[in-house]
Amino acid sequence: MFSYPTPFTPPTTEDDRLSWLRLIRSRRVGVVTFWRLLEEYGSARAALLALPEVAKTAGVADYTPCPEGVVLAEIKAGHAAGARLLCRGEPAYPQALAELADAPPVLWALGDPAHAARPMVALVGARNASSLGLRMARKLAEGLGEAGITVVSGLARGIDAAAHLAALPTGTVAVMAGGVDVIYPAENADLARGIADKGLRLSEQPIALEALARHFPLRNRIISGLASAVVVVEAAARSGSLITAKTALDQGREVLAVPGHPFDGRASGCNLLLRDGATLVRGVDDVLEALAGKVHAAPASPPRRPAADLPAEGLRAAPDGTLVQGGPGRAADTPAGGPTGSMAGAPRPRAGIRALHQEILDRLGPAPLAEDQLIRDLDVPPAAVAPELVALELDGRILRHPGGLLSRAV
């Protein structure tokens, strides 16, 4: 925590909250500068009055803090989106995050902040996750939820989406890189709505802001800052997940990783973390053991509901780990309301076959996977998959192993 000349107190009036938001939205004022100014001037209002002179001293002429009208418009837009503004130090602001030196001064919250009051574990990993990686993410998220732990992730494709979906019945928090009302990627819109309804979405960025590349590392520090531990399920050696893991170490959080095949690039980052001392994860028990004595999980609330009681949208995981509408059995490339039944086995156009080939290759890695599990993960009729597996085998791109196992040729 920062040490202030006078005891730190959160904003107590709407004028105070408005000043906080104006200060953090002012040009060239980042999180660290915000807290330094607050420490030096005692209040956000005083800091705003001093900013033009501070900027002039730094060589920036004609500096004007963020106008009041701009933040009033942001507050109005946030309320219209159903979001709530949380200031650091307020009861609803996540306590674990508040303890960081670079804690966001304000967060927009969409959903129930109570989910961030429970013990939290972050699950992060590759966007182009393998079938085994997606299964592992789902199993970990389900087990953590049943143990009363909230799952935190970043609403990205692949591992993030699989973890959020599996934890949706017991509680999950999605940290957004852009505005809390801006869904990225767009295909996770159904999942995002489910999280707002049954979990919590958070962002430190202004309402309606489209995420830029520089926002994702900032988002990642919040993911790790919320959590007692970060579990990396799949990650390349140079990836955002490894940045999250490094940030977690800097924040004093536990870092855990799922091992992977040495020939699979999607596992190289996890294997590097394990080489450097991260805790190896074989299942949820390893995560709970690593957290023993550090968190006190309560039974999940609400209790896990059967799949039939999931949201009316009929969310399900698509082969790429994103969420789409529709029940089991729908072909992955069949849109909601599209042809099913007798049409499921109809010949695919060449573009559809190429897409299916890529989906198969994306789900396979050097470690063998059962063919029936691959077909379930693809959510494509077996009759449509079988000939394409043969084609890929003849092309030398996949290998068959005894016991009905398949792997990607390396």
N, C-alpha and C positions, 0 to 999 in steps of 0.2 A: 504494500500500500504506500501511497505517497505520504509524506509528512508535510502538513500545512501549518503556517504560522498560527492560524486559529483552527479549532476543531472543524473538520470537514462536515458539512451538512448538505444534503440534497436540496434541490429547489423546493421551496415551500409554498410558492404562489404561482399562478399562471404567468405573471410577468417574469418571474425567475425562470420558468421553463422556456418561455419565449426567448429570453436572453441566452440561455444555454444553447438553444437551437440556432439562434443567429450567430453565436460565436463559432460553433463547430462548422457552420455552413459558410463562414467567411473565407474569402480567398486567402490561400497560403496558410490557413490554420488547420493543421492536422491534429491527431489525437494527442501526441506528446506536447505540441505547442499549446493546445487547449488547457491541459493540466498545469503547464508551467505558468500560463497567464493567470489561471484561477488562483494558483498559489501566490503569485506575485501581487495581484491586485485585490484578492479577497472575494470577488464576486464576478460573475459573467458580465453584469451591467458595467461595472467599473472597467473591466478589461476591454469591452467594446468602445468605451469612451477613450481609452488610451491607445487603441490599435492604430489610428492614423499616425500618431507621433512615433510609435514603435516601428511602424513600417517606414516612416521617413528616415529614422535613424539607420535602418537597414538598407537604405538606398532606394526605396520604393515610394515614388511621389504620387500625390493625388489618390491615396488609398481610401477606400470607403468600405466599411464592414457590410456584411450581408443586410440588405434592407429588410425592415420589419414586414413589409408586404409580401416578400418572397416566402418567409417562413409561415406567415399566416395562411398563404395559399397552400403550402405543403401540409400544414395541420388540417386544413379543410379537406384536402385530397385524401389524407390518411384516414380521417374519420369516414369519408365517403366509401373508402375501400374496406371499412370495418376494422381498421388497425388501431392500435393503442400505442401511445408514446410512453416509453419507460426511460426514466433518468437514473443514472447510477446513484445508488444509495437508497432508492425507493424500495419498499418491501417486495414488489413484484419483479424487480431487476434481479437476474440470476446471481446468486451470491458468489459462486466460484469465479465468474467472470469479473465481478466487482473487485476481487482481490488482486487483479493484474495491474501492473503499473500503466499499461497502455489499454486499459479497459475503455470501450466505447462510451463516451459521455451519454449518448442517447441510443436507444434501440426502438425500432418500430416492431411491434408484435402483432401477429395475426393468428388468433387461436387462444388457447388457455395457457397463461404463463405458469400455472401450477406444474406443468410437465417439466419445466426447467428448475423446479424446486426439489425434484427427486435426484438421486444419484444418476450420473450420466456417463455413458461410454460412447466414444466416437468410432464408427465403422467407416473406413474410407478405402478407396481402391480404384482400379482401372475402369475407364469408360468402355473400353473394348474387352470387357471381362470374358473369361472362358466360362464354359458351362459349369465346371467344377468350382470356379471362383464364385459364381452366382449362387450355387447351392450352399457353399460355405457361408456366404454373407447372410442368406436366409436363415440357416440353422443358428448362426450366432445371434442374429437379431431376435429370433423367436425365443431362444434360451435366455437371453438377457432380459427380455420383456417379462418372461415368466418369473424371473428372479426379482422383479420390481425395479429394474434399471431402465432408464430412458435411453433410447438409441438416438445419437446425434449424427447427422451427415449433411452433405451439401447439395442434395437434390439433383446431382448430375446423372448422366446415363450410367448403366452398368452396375457396379457394386453399390453406389449410393442409392439408386432407385430400388434395387432388390432389398437392401437393408430397411429402407423406409417402409416399403410395402409389407414386409414381414412383421415389422414392429408397429404397424398402424393400429391394430386392436389394443395394444398395451401402452402405447405412448411413444411418440417420436418427435424430434425437433429438427427442422430443416433450416440451415443458415444460408441466406441468399446473398449472392455476390452483388446483385443490383438491388433495386427497390423491392420491398417485401411483397409488392403487388405485381412485380414483373417476373413471369415464369420463364425460366431458361433451364433446359431446352423446352421448346413449346410442346413437344410430345408428352411431357410429364405434367400437363395441365390437370388431368384427372387426379393424379397422385397429389399434386399441390393442393387441390381443393379438399381432398380427403384429409390431408395434414392440417389444414386450417380448421376443418370441422372437428377432428378427433385428436389433434396434436397441437403443434406450435410452429409457426414460421417466424424467423427473426432476420432483421437486417439493420445495419448501422447507416445505410445509404438513404438518400432522399427518396420519397415516394416517386414512382414512375421513372426512376433512373435505369437506363439500359446498362447492363454490366459491360465494362471494358476489361482488357487483360489485367490491368494493374489492380483491379478490385478483387481478384480471386485469392492472391496471397493474404490480403487483408481479411477476407472471409475465412480463410483457413485458420488464422490465429484465433478467431472466435470459436470455430469448431473445437479446436484443441483446448481452448481456454474454458469452455463450458464443461469439459469432460474430466473425469478422474484418470482415464486411460484412453489411448488411441490405438485401435487395432487396424493394421494395414493388411487387407485381405489379398490383393494383387496390386502390384505397382511396378512400373519400369524403373530403371536406375535413375532416369531423369524425368521426374513427374511431380505433379502437384501434391500427390499423396506423400512423397518423401519430404516435401517442404512442410507439410502439416506435421509429419513425424519429428522433424528437426525443431519446429516451433514448440511442439509438445515437450521435448526435452528441455528447451530453454525455459519453459513455464513450470518445470518440475513435475510434469505428468508422466505416468507410466507409458511406455511404448512397447507394443506387442506386434507380432507379425506371423502370418500364416506361411509356412515354407512352400516352395514350389519346385518344379522340375528345373534343373540347371539350364536346359536348352530352351526353356520358355522365357522369352523376353519380358512377358508380363509378370514373371516372378522374380526378376533380377533385383528389383528394389527391395522386396521382402527378404531375399536371401542376404543382401548386403546388410540390412538392419540386424538380421540374426547373427551374422558374422561379427557385427560391432556391439553385440550385447543385448539386443532386444529379446524379450521373452517369447519363446516359441508357443504358438497356439495350434492345438490339435482339435479343440472343441471348446464349447462354452465353459466347461469346468476349469480349463486353464486360465481363462479370463477371470472367472470368479475367484480362483485361488490367488491370482496376482493382486486382486483388490481386497483380499481378506484383511480386515482390520483397518482398511482405509476408508471404506464406505459402509453405510448401514442401510441396505436396501429394504424397502417395505414391499409387501405383496403388491403386485401390479393392480392398478385401479384405472379404468374399469377392468374386470377380469377378461381374459382372452375369450373372444366369441367365436363360434363356429363359422366356417367360411360362408355358410348360407346367410349369415347375418351381417356380412360386409356391406359397404355402401351400395345404394341402389344403382350407381353407375356401372357396377359389375367390373371393378378394376381387376386386371390380371397382368402378369408380367409378359411382355413381348420378348422375342428372342434376344433383342439388344439390351434388355434390362429396363426399358422404359415401360410405362403403363398405358394400356389401351383399354377400350371397352370391349366387352364380350366375354362369353364363357369359354370353358375348355373345349377344345376340338376345332375351334375356328382357325383356319389357316392363317399363318403370320402375316401374309400379304393380302388378306381379305378384309376390306374395310367394314366398320360396323354397319350392319344392315345389308351387307353384300351377300353374294350367292354362297350358300352352304349346301349341305345335304348331297344330292346327286351330283352337284357341280364340283364337290370337293376333289374328285379324282380326275377332273377334266385336264387336258394337256395344258401346260403352262407355256406362255410365250417365251422366246429366248431371253428377254430381259428378266423375266421372272425366274428362269432357271439359273441365270448368272447370279441373281440376288440370293437364291437359295444356296448355291455353291458357296458364296461368300459367308452366309450365315453359318453354314456347317463348319467351314474352316475357322471362323471366328470362335466357335464354341469348342473346338478341339485344340489340344496342345500336345506336347511330347508325352505327357502322362496319359496312359490309356483310359478311355471312358466307355462305359457300357453303351451299346448301340441303342437299346430301348430307352435309356436315360437321355441320350442325345435327342431322340425323337420327341420325348415328352418336353424337353426344354425348348425345342423348336416350335412345338405346338402346331405341327403340320402332319396331315394324314400319313401313316407309314407307307402307304402305296405310292405317295408322291416322293418320299425320301429315298426309298430303297434303290430305285434305278440311278439316282444321282450319287449315291454312295458308291455304286459300282463304277460310274463314270469317273468319279474322283480317284478311286482306287486304280483304275486302268491308266489314269493320267499321272499316277505316281505322287499324288498330293496327299493321300491319306493311306494309312497302313492298317491292316486287320491283324488282330492277335487272338490267340485261343480264348475261348470263353465268351465270344461275342463282343470283344472289346475293339475299340478304334482309337487311333491316334493320328495326329497331323505329322506328315513326313517332315523331317528337318535335315 
